[in-house]
Amino acid sequence: MTHLFDPLTIRGVTLRNRVGVSPMCMYSYEDGLSNDWQVTHLGARAVGGAGLVIAEATAVDPAGRITPHDAGLWSDDHIEPLTRVTKVIKTNGAVPGIQIGHAGRKASTNRPWTDNGQPIPADNPAGWPVVGPSPVAFNCGYQVPRELTVDEIHTIQNQFRDTARRALAAGFEWLEVHAAHGYLLHNFYSPLSNHRMDDYGGSFENRVRMLIETVRAVRQVWPENLPLAVRISGTDWTDGGWSVDDSVKLAPMLKAEGVDLLDCSSGGNVHGAKIPTGPGYQVPLAEAVRGTGIMTAAVGLITLPEQAEEIIRDEQADIVLLGREMLRNPYWALQAAQKLGRKVDVPPQYLRAF
Ligand SMILES: Cc1cc2nc3c(=O)[nH]c(=O)nc-3n(C[C@H](O)[C@H](O)[C@H](O)COP(=O)(O)O)c2cc1C
C-alpha cells in the first residue's frame, strides 16, 4: 500500500513525498521577471516539507499573460532570476517545478486585487489584443479574441518549446504544460470555445491537435530523464462541453507523447458553469484518468492530512496538490507527516518546534 509520505520516482527524479504545491499566480512581477517575492514564497513551501513545488503559470509570450504582472519566461533574460527560485527549492529538499502557459482569450485582465480582476481592453495602454482558436469571448466584458492563423499556432507551439528549454536552463526538474482553466490550450480542445473548420477544430482529434503538437514540441527539448506533466480541465461542467469521457480518451494520447502525469483540475472555460465544489470534488476526475494507466495529480479542496493520505492509499491519484491551504500554511506537509505518524524531515533549525 502506498502512503502520502512515501517517495515517488518518475524518470530520473525522486520526490521525497507525494505532497505538492499547486501552481498559483502571484501577479507580482515586472516584465515577467522573477523576484524576491517568488524566491521567498516558494522557498518557504520547500522548507515546509512539500515534495514538489510548482511555480505558477509562467507565460510563453507577453500576450499570453493573464495580467501585466504575470511571471514570464519568453526570453533568455528571464532565466537568471529564476535560478534563484530553483536553487532555494532544491536546497530545501523539494523538486522545483514550473507551469508554462498561454492565457488565450482570458489574457489582458487586471490582477484580482485591482478593479476586481476585470478585463483590460485592447486599446488601454496597460492591455493588449487577445487571441484564441475562434472569435468567441469568454464572457461579455472580455475581449473577443482574434482567430489565430495556422502559422501563428505553430509560432505559439515553438514558444512553448523554447520556454521549456529556458526552464531547463533555469534548473527546473519538473515541467507542467498548462492546458486547463479556460486558457489557450483549453480553448482549443473545448468545443464551446473552438468553432474552427480547419485541422485544429471540429472533431475531437482536431480539437486536441493543438495540445498534442505543443506537448510533442516541448518533449523534444525537455530531457528524457525529467518528468513532464499536463494540467487539464477534466470537464467543462457544461452540457455540450469537454467531458470526463473526453479526458479519458485524451490521456493515452498524451502518454504516447511522453507525458508522465496528468494534473486533473476542471472548469474555467465557461462563465457561470455550475461547479459542484466540495472537499476533494475533483478527485474522481484524477481517478477516472488514472484508470487509463497514466499517473495523476489530484487537486481542489484537499486540506486535511487524512483526506490526502486516503487519496494516495486508495490509488485515486499519485500526488496531491494543495493550493490555498498552502497559502494559509506553508508548513502543511511537516504538520501532516507528524499528524499521520510518519517520519518528519524537519529542518534542524526548526526542530524545537516539532
Ligand atoms: C491565488 C491563486 C492562483 C492560482 N494560479 C494558478 C495558476 O497559475 N495555474 C493553475 O493551473 N492554477 C492556478 N490556481 C488554481 C490552483 O492551482 C488550484 O488548482 C485551485 O486553487 C484548487 O486547489 P485548492 O482548493 O487547494 O486551492 C490558482 C489558485 C489560486 C488560489
The ligand as a Tripos MOL2 file, in Angstrom:
@<TRIPOS>MOLECULE
LIG
   31    33     1     0     0
SMALL
NO_CHARGES

@<TRIPOS>ATOM
      1 C1         -4.0210   32.6720   -5.8970 C.3       1 LIG1
      2 C2         -4.2410   31.5370   -6.8410 C.ar      1 LIG1
      3 C3         -3.5620   31.4900   -8.0380 C.ar      1 LIG1
      4 C4         -3.7110   30.4090   -8.9110 C.ar      1 LIG1
      5 N1         -2.9470   30.3420  -10.0560 N.ar      1 LIG1
      6 C5         -2.9540   29.2130  -10.7960 C.ar      1 LIG1
      7 C6         -2.0040   29.0110  -11.8150 C.ar      1 LIG1
      8 O1         -1.0860   29.8060  -12.0260 O.2       1 LIG1
      9 N2         -2.1080   27.8830  -12.5510 N.ar      1 LIG1
     10 C7         -3.0650   26.9300  -12.3090 C.ar      1 LIG1
     11 O2         -3.1230   25.9270  -13.0130 O.2       1 LIG1
     12 N3         -3.9460   27.0850  -11.3070 N.ar      1 LIG1
     13 C8         -3.8820   28.1690  -10.5230 C.ar      1 LIG1
     14 N4         -4.7110   28.2800   -9.4450 N.ar      1 LIG1
     15 C9         -5.5520   27.1150   -9.0770 C.3       1 LIG1
     16 C10        -4.8050   26.2570   -8.0460 C.3       1 LIG1
     17 O3         -3.6060   25.7370   -8.5780 O.3       1 LIG1
     18 C11        -5.6920   25.0910   -7.5680 C.3       1 LIG1
     19 O4         -5.9170   24.2240   -8.6540 O.3       1 LIG1
     20 C12        -7.0170   25.5760   -7.0250 C.3       1 LIG1
     21 O5         -6.8300   26.6580   -6.1330 O.3       1 LIG1
     22 C13        -7.7640   24.4580   -6.2930 C.3       1 LIG1
     23 O6         -6.9700   23.9340   -5.2490 O.3       1 LIG1
     24 P1         -7.1960   24.3990   -3.6960 P.3       1 LIG1
     25 O7         -8.6270   24.1170   -3.3540 O.co2     1 LIG1
     26 O8         -6.2300   23.5240   -2.9200 O.co2     1 LIG1
     27 O9         -6.8650   25.8330   -3.6060 O.co2     1 LIG1
     28 C14        -4.5990   29.3660   -8.5800 C.ar      1 LIG1
     29 C15        -5.3300   29.4310   -7.3880 C.ar      1 LIG1
     30 C16        -5.1280   30.4760   -6.5050 C.ar      1 LIG1
     31 C17        -5.8750   30.4740   -5.1880 C.3       1 LIG1
@<TRIPOS>BOND
     1     1     2 1
     2     2     3 ar
     3     2    30 ar
     4     3     4 ar
     5     4     5 ar
     6     4    28 ar
     7     5     6 ar
     8     6     7 ar
     9     6    13 1
    10     7     8 2
    11     7     9 ar
    12     9    10 ar
    13    10    11 2
    14    10    12 ar
    15    12    13 ar
    16    13    14 ar
    17    14    15 1
    18    14    28 ar
    19    15    16 1
    20    16    17 1
    21    16    18 1
    22    18    19 1
    23    18    20 1
    24    20    21 1
    25    20    22 1
    26    22    23 1
    27    23    24 1
    28    24    25 2
    29    24    26 1
    30    24    27 1
    31    28    29 ar
    32    29    30 ar
    33    30    31 1
@<TRIPOS>SUBSTRUCTURE
     1 LIG1         1 GROUP 0 **** ****
